[in-house]
C-alpha cells in the first residue's frame, strides 16, 4: 500500500458513506459530497490528491476508512457497499460499450456543472440518470438500505446514486494505480496508519 492507493480507496469509502448517510438521514456532509462529485469530472488529473481537490477533499473518506479498518464500531453496511463497488468496477471494466456510455454521460453532465455549479440539484439528478442507465444494469448491484421516507424522495435518491457514481469513479482510479480487493484484507493496519497520517497532514495544511 501507499498514500495514493489509500486516497483512492478513501474516495470509494467516502462515496458509499455519503450514500448511506443520505439513505438513513436524508442529509450528508455537503462539502464532502461536492468534493466527491467533482472527482467524477477530473479524468486527467495530475495526481490522485488533485482528483479530490487536495487531500482535504477526501477527509471524510479517510476517517471512514480508519473506522472500518481499526475501530470495533465498524459499519458493516458501509464495508459491504465498498466491496460491492470494487466488484462493480471490475464488471464495468469488462464492458467496453457501457464504459463508453458512462464517459459520454459524464461529459454531457460537465456542461451542467459549468452552468449551474457542482452543488446544484440538476447535476446530482443528471449523474443519477447516468448511474441508472449504466452501472445499475451491471451485477453486482449496490444495495442501499435506509429510512423509507428518505428513499421515497427523488432529490435524495438522486444524491445517493450520484454519490455511488463517485465511489465507482474512485474504484476505477484505485484499480488504475494497482489497488486490488485482497489488499483490504492483507494491508488493513497499513491502510489505517497511512490514512491517519494523511488526515494529520491535511489538518496541519489547513492550519488547524
Steps between C-alpha positions, in 0.01 A plus 500: 500500500599861452340841556359525148318168528370595844364828359322319217359244744389785727315640199309171475418503871399866489254439219332202667498667844326804351249276322428316826461826694263642238291181505484489880479869593397682181806723524877475484828691529446742210868598466598132471211437260607781268865386512391147407282625214779724372733197490274341236597773252876506569597231252849625412618626839873537570488294819262292709465779757406752230209276395337602829622860496765410759514255790244706692241415234503136606540552875160347571607191308828474689316515832257235380788280386668524841173415674445199276852362531586584861200564721274241656195708401540446125192539283434166331270659242766750390763227467263279302416789264869583450583139408203492262618823334846350443342191345264715291797690359649170385175418319502845341858461380399192302213678322653741248167618360362590842827666597474724192138587586602585855774734376259665255252556782764658720622728220140604436448579868814717500305767311244513780779534756638798308154657482353424845799413722597166649257522793185565295224236519493479120856366502420228754185415303693465175772285662226284651356448151844401373541256790157345440551453126849351531624369834157388622482256210809312619549242773565510785255778581578728792223454757423806711278475806363793693190683621206441263390865508845614384517232232166621359627853434632531145749777579651291779511181292673700224770598748539138618558384142732789424708412809518137387614613154778698670594188698530301178715776349737459795492122454613551138785716628585241770533231237700722263770554762524133596246467779347154538215375716722257691708798619209583731560174688880489502580868557223615733732634771731667247201661327374641829847626597548677166149645518569639848819661371315657207230632734759656729682655204182645349399648835840666539482630142166660580654669802315321774 
